[in-house]
């Protein structure tokens, strides 16, 4: 068994996460990757994948994953002994149980993000359910380190109960909001007509709605229908909203008093002062970020040389042209390119900004990107 540089196989290699994983393993870890996917006629067949892959990763729709794993276990018939099987679905109990029916070492993974544009999961959470590990423990830890994710380890059962809140409740709440917006559109207009009146909360909520609606519908469907703990959560959510509705309909001072106690004071106490303070600070930071990103006086710049001092050289260009900066935000593309979005004070000289942009392009320090 080769623990240092195993050959990795991906079931579902033509899917969005399968493609991201392939790029990650090949470019970030220098591993050879093979895969099987019904959508890719050139991919490896199932038996060849089982024979060759020392690490086998299941990256398939939630509702199909347990049966798919069971089929692979039956086909493998012991050939998987001494190897590592992983899955990356959003529900863990059924897939992990299916993998445990094989003779492979087993762990369930859940990256808490859609396939990112960045080359790693830096700044994002990944849940790890170590179900049966021995020889592959060091390699799995090396994988977590290379992914740069914030890894949290738990059991499949606890994971699924938490996901009923962290994912299903959030998605359900925002999809319900989308339905309300749709109901009011004939009266008040569609979302673009409402955005000039936005608060930071409304902008964040509608951004989450748009994010959900822009991605694969099957994923969000399976998160609601594939987790056995979601129905109970929805009952509790409806109970809370139903009681709030009755208080508002009642409308008197007694109802207002109960609202303050039940929905504000008791919830604040339940969350805890530290969590409330941290969450409020996070919201304020997101508010500042939204304000920066809506600033129209801005440039986006790609820095081809990601090295100490490259940002200083870029900033010196604006200093030479006497252009004052109001904000700087960085991001990386999936290919690893470093991009900066730079905002400027209102009233900055347009000619000086244009001259700075030309110098950035002409000097090779960076490339000004099309807005």
N, C-alpha and C positions, 0 to 999 in steps of 0.2 A: 504494500500500500504506500502510495506517495503522498505524504502530508504537505510537503513544501510547495510543490507546483502541480497540483492535481488537474486533470482534465475536467472541465465543468460542462455539464449538460443542462439545457434549459427546456422544459416542457412548456410550450407557449412562447417560443422565441420570436415569433412574428408580432406579438402583442406589444403595446407601448412599453410596459415594464420589462418585458423580455428583451426588447431592443436596447433599453437603457442599461440593463444588467450586462448584456453582451459587451457593450462599449466599456462599461466600468471594469469588468474582469480582464478584458484584453488590454486596455490602455492604462488602467490604474494599477492592476496587479500582474500584468504580463502573462496571463494564463491563456491557454488554448480553450476555446468555447465551441461546442457543437449544440445543435438543438433540433427539436421536432415541433412542427406546428402544422395542423391541417391547412392553414391558409398559405403555407409556403411549400409548393410542390418540390422544391429543391432541398428541403430539410431532410435530416437523417430519419430513417424509419425507426419505429419504437424499439425493436429488438436490438438494433445496432446501437441506439442511444443507451439502452440498459447495459449492454456489453462494455461500452467505451467509457461512460461517464463515471468518474470516481466521486464527484459531487453532483447530485441531481436536484435541480430546483424546479418546483411546480409553480408556474406563473399563469394560472388559468382563471376563468370566471368562478366566483365563489360557489355557485350552485353546482358546478360541474366537478370541482376539485376533489371531494372525497371519493366519488365513483372513479374518477380518473386515476387517483393514487391506488385505489383497490385493484384496478385493472393492471397497473404497472407492477404491483406486488405479485399478482397472480402470474403475470408473464415472466417476471424475474425468477420466481421459484427458487430463491436462495442465492442467485448470482449477485444479489445486492449486499450480501453479508460482508461486513468490514468496510462498507462505503458510507457516505453521508447523504441523507435525503433532507431537503428543506422545502418549505412552502412559504409564499409571501402573500397569502390572502388576508382579508380584513376580519375573517372569523377564524378562530383557531381550534376549537374543541374537536370538530368533526375531521378536519384535515390532519391534525396531529394524531388522532386516534387511528385514522386510516394508515398513516405512515408507520405507526407502532405495530401494525399487523404485519409489516415487512420484517426483514432481518437486518435492515440497515440501522445505523445510528441516526438519530432523529432530532431535529429542532424546527420550531415554527417561528417565522419572522413576520413582522408587520411594520413596514415603513409607514409612518404616519403622514404620508404625502403622496400625491400623484408623482409620476416620473418627473424629477426636477430638470430644469435647464442647466443646472450646474453639474460638474463632474462627480460630486460626492453628495452625501446627505448632511453635510456640515450645517449645524444650527437646527436640524430637525430631529425628531424622536423616532427611534425604532424599538418596537417591543420584541423581546426575545423569549421564547418558551423552550427551554432546554429540556427535552423529554427523555432522551436516551443518548447520552454522550460519554465517550471514554477516550478513544484514540484521537478523535477529531476535535476535542475541546480546544487545544491550542490553535488549530487552524481557524475555527469559528471565531475565536477571540481576535485573531489577526484580521479576519474579514471585517469584524465590527470596527476595529481600529482603522482599517483602510477606508471604510465607509464614512468615518468621522461623525457618525450619528451619536446622539445622546441615547444610549441603550438602557432600557429598563427591563429587568427580568421578572417574569411572573409565570403563573400557571395558565394553561389554555382556558380553564373555567373562569378564573378571575378576569382574564383579558376580555372574554366575551361579555361578562357582566358590565365591565367598565365601558366597553365600546358601545353598549346600548345608550350610554349617556354621552360619551365623548364624540361619537360619530352619529348614531341614529337620532338622538334627541336634537342635536344641532341641525342636522339635515332636515328632519321633519319640521322643526320650527321655522326654518327659512323657506322651505317649500310651501308651508302654509302661508307665510307672508307673501310669497310670490302669487299664491292664489287670491289673496285679498287685493293685492295690487291689480291683478287682472280683473277682478270684480269691479273695482273703482275706475278702471281706465275709461269706460264710456262717459263717466261723469267728470272726472278731474284730469283726464289725459294720461297718456302712457308715461313710463319712467322718465324719459328726457324732459317732459314738462314739469316733473316734480323735482328734479335735481337742482334747479336754481334755488330751491327752498331748503336744501339739505342741511341737516346737522351732521356732525362727525359720526354719530351712531347710525343714522340712516344711511350714510355713505358706506360705512363698513358693512352693514347688514345687506345692502343691495349688491355690494361687491361679492359677498359670500354667495348670495343667490345666483349672481351671474357666473361665478366660478363653478357652482354645482351644475348649472344648466349648460355650461360649455364643455363638460367632460362626458365620459362614457355613461349613458343612462343605465346600462346594465349593472354597473358597479353600485350606484346608489340604490337601485332596486334590490340588489342582493343584500346590501347592508341592512335594509329594513326587513326583508322577508327571510334572510338566511340566518339571522341571529335569534335564537329562541327566547331571549330576554327582552326583546324590543316591545312586544305586546304589553307587558306589564308596565314598562316605562311610559308608553303612550297613554295607558289608563291613568297613570299618576299625573302626566302632563295635562291631560284633558280635565282631570279633577281640579287642578290648580287654576286653569283658565276658566273653567265653569264657575268656580266659587268667586273669582274676581269679577266675572260678568254679573253675577247676582248682586254683589256689593255695589257695583256701578249702577245697576238698575234701581237698587234701593235708594241710593243717592243721598241719604241723610247724614247727620253728624256721626251717628253710631256706625254707619258703614264706613265713613272716612276713617274713624278711629280704628276699626278693625283692620282696614287696609294698611294703615301705618304700622300697626303692631305685627300683623301676620306677614305681610309682604316686604316690609322694609326692616323693622327692628329685629324680628325673629330671624329673618334670612341673613341679616348682617351678623348677628350673633353666631348663627350656625356656620357661616363661612369663616369667621374669625377675623380679628382686627388686622393681623398681619397679611392675610390673603386679600382682604378688601383694600388695604393700602397698596400692596404690590399690583393688584389688578387695576386700580385707579391710575397708578403711575404708568403701567403699560398702555392704558387707554390714552393718556396724555401724550405719550411718545408717538403712538400711532396717529394721533391728531396732528402733531407737528409734522410727521412724515407726509400725511395727506396734503397738508398745506404746502409743503415744499414741492411735492410732485405735481401740484396743480399750478405752480408758478410758471407763467408763460415765458418769462425772460430767463432762458436756460439753454445750455448746450450739453449734448451727450458726446463723450469722447472715449475712443478705444485706445488704450495704451498697449502697444505691441511688445514692449519690454517690461515684463513684470519683475522688477528688481528694486532694491533699496535706492531711493533717490529719484526714481522716475516720476513719482507724483510731485516731488519738489520742483523738478524741471517744468512740469506742466503748470504749476501754480505761478512760477516766476514769469511765465508768458503773460498772464493776466496782470501781474504786478507791473511789468514793464509798460503795459498799455493802460495802466491806472484804471483797471476795472475791478470793482469791489465785489467779492463773493458773499452770498448769503447762505448757501448750503452746498454740501457735497455728499453724494450717496454713491456707493460702489456696488457692483454686482458682477457675477460671472456667468458666461454662457456655458452650455453643456460642453463645448469644445475647450473651455477653460479660459476664454478671452476675458480680460479685465476691462470693464466699462465703468466710467464715472459720469454721473449726471450732476452738473454744476449749475446752481441757480445764482442769479445776480440781483443786486438791489434794484428796486424800481427807480426809473430815471437814469439807469446806466446808459452811457453814450453808445448808441447803436453802431456808430462808425468804429469806435474803439473795440467793441466786441467782435465786429466783423474782421478787423485787422488782426486781433488775437487768434481768431479761428483760422485765418489764412496762414499765420505763422506756425500754428500747431501742425497744419497739414504739410506746409512746405518744408519745415525743419525735420519732419519724421519723428518728432516726439510722440505724436499720436495722430489719430484720424478722427475728424469731427463727423459724427454719424448723422444721417438724415433723421429729422424729428419724426 
